[in-house]
Amino acid sequence: MHFAFTDDQKALRDAVRAVLTAECSPGVVRAAWGPGSGRTPSLWNGLAEIGVLGMCVRDDHGGLGLTEIDVVLVLEELGWHATPEPVVETAFLVAPLVDDAALRDALIAGSKSAAFVGPGAPHALHAASAGAVLVCDAEGAALHAPESVALEPVESVDGARRLFRVMPSGPPSQRVDPAAANRVALRATLAAAAQLVGLSRRMVDMAVEYAKVRRQFGQTIGAFQAVQHRLA
């Protein structure tokens, strides 16, 4: 059996990497900690232009129709760059479930974003700027319009990621099939894991580069066997 990623999957990863390299530098991430919404329009629009926000939407609904395996490298890349935008919530979790064509098209085009609240993720990322909020709980899953939820800001250890406690205050705009709700919860777990793999890889990459230039006792610390073992 062949377990390697395909050339198409790698090409998508490379296209996303090019956008993130240009629009999601460490300086951009640091700037998102400042006042304002924390959003980066140039980054968001760049991802929309290459089809990332519709990557998991069916092709007959205007998306790319990709599977979880197709996009796992993209998810890792988002983690490697510490991307503060709600790409996972919009493209991977919410957009594939939306029945309303106008809302789905807006999510794919990037004119709207989505937020997600799940059993293991009670706080929604960038919910204040979301055009749709998916709430998953013990009773199932439902899609809410912004006007049918109340939001309470929650302090995050990552200032670039604006978090909110979401409290439904009105009827949902769409009920989600239980099987689909279970699938989106599994997708959320996969997305978190893949992003953490990418983030961890970035931390190792940075540590290796630092070990090549940091000098102690007359030589780079990368020459010390104890440091080499930790990095390995």
HELIX and SHEET records of a PDB file:
HELIX    1   1 ASP A    7  GLU A   23  1                                  17    
HELIX    2   2 PRO A   26  ALA A   31  1                                   6    
HELIX    3   3 PRO A   41  GLU A   49  1                                   9    
HELIX    4   4 VAL A   52  GLY A   54  5                                   3    
HELIX    5   5 ASP A   59  HIS A   61  5                                   3    
HELIX    6   6 GLU A   68  TRP A   80  1                                  13    
HELIX    7   7 VAL A   87  VAL A   87  1                                   1    
HELIX    8   8 VAL A   88  VAL A   94  3                                   7    
HELIX    9   9 ALA A   95  LEU A   97  5                                   3    
HELIX   10  10 ALA A  101  ALA A  109  1                                   9    
HELIX   11  11 ALA A  127  SER A  129  5                                   3    
HELIX   12  12 PRO A  146  SER A  148  5                                   3    
HELIX   13  13 PRO A  178  VAL A  213  1                                  36    
HELIX   14  14 ILE A  221  ALA A  223  5                                   3    
HELIX   15  15 GLN A  225  LEU A  231  1                                   7    
SHEET    1   A 4 ALA A 114  VAL A 117  0                                        
SHEET    2   A 4 ALA A 132  ASP A 137  1                                        
SHEET    3   A 4 GLY A 140  HIS A 144 -1                                        
SHEET    4   A 4 GLN A 174  VAL A 176 -1                                        
SHEET    1   B 3 HIS A 123  LEU A 125  0                                        
SHEET    2   B 3 LEU A 163  PRO A 168 -1                                        
SHEET    3   B 3 VAL A 149  VAL A 154 -1                                        
SHEET    1   C 2 ARG A 215  GLN A 216  0                                        
SHEET    2   C 2 GLN A 219  THR A 220 -1                                        
END                                                                             
